[in-house]
């Protein structure tokens, strides 16, 4: 796993909708992802989540995030996330390694 590769993947696939800097606090189209690993889905302050996300009962860890990133709409039907998915396990692992640092 490479945090550096994960950061590059974040910039390529996620940054247009998500921020990771906790001091920014605000959400974009998607919620701020600072501290996402270990957080209960649908609980980030200042973001209006779908009912599906809020009621999913998921606590984001490496395994749940990896499954979600494969196909968000399959894991949480009704989510507002419009990301098509990340099929390569190595890319998901790198992205998650980066998310664990923010």
N, C-alpha and C positions, 0 to 999 in steps of 0.2 A: 504494500500500500504506500502511496506517495501523496503526502499533503500538498506538495507543490503541483503535481498533476491534478489533484482534486481542486485546488484553487483555480487552475486554468479551466477546468471543466465547469466550475461554478460560474466563472466569468462568461463562458461560452453559452451555457444552457440556462442558467438560473438568474443571473444578475439583472436581467431586464425586468423581472417581476419581484425579486426578493433582495433584501439587504441582509447583511450579517453583522453590522456594527451596532453593538448594543447601545452605544451612546446616541445613535441616530433614532432609535426607538420606534420611529414611525414605520408603518407598513407601506408597501407599494401596491401593485395589483395583488400580490401574495403577501403573506405575513413575514415579518422580520424573522430570520432563522437563527439569530444569536441564541445559543442555549437550547437549540431544538432537540439535541440528543439528550434524553432523560425527561423531556417535557411531555405532558399529556396532550394528545392531539386536540386542536380546537380551543386552546387556552391562552394563546399569546395575546397580551393586552393590545388594544387598539386595532384589531382586525375583525371584520365581520365574516365569520366562518359559515359554511353551509351547515344545515342541520345534520347532514350525514357525517360530516367531519366531527362536529361537536359530540355526537352520540356514538362515535365509533369505539370508544373505550381503549384506544391504542395509546400506549406509552412508547414514544419513539426511542428505539435502540437500534443497533446495527442491523439486526435481522429484519425488524419491521420496516425500517427505512429502505433497505435493499429491496424487499418485496414491493413496497410502494413505488419505488423508482422504476421498476420494470413496467408497471402499468397502473398508474394512480386510480383511474376510473374503475378498474377491475377490483382493486383492493377496497376502495371506498366508493361504491356506486352513489352518485349524487354529489361528489366533490366538485368544487369550482375549478380545480386545477386542470389546466388545458394542456399540460405537458404530455407528449405522445409516448414517452417512456425511454428508458436507457437499458438496452438489451445486454450490453457487455458487462459481465460481472467485475472485471478488473476496473472499468470506469466507475461503476457504482461503488466499489471498495475505496477507490481513490477519493471520490466525492465525499463519501461518508467520513473518511479520515480527515478531510479538510473541515467538514461540518463539526466534528468533535473538537476542533481547536477554536471555534468561534463562540 
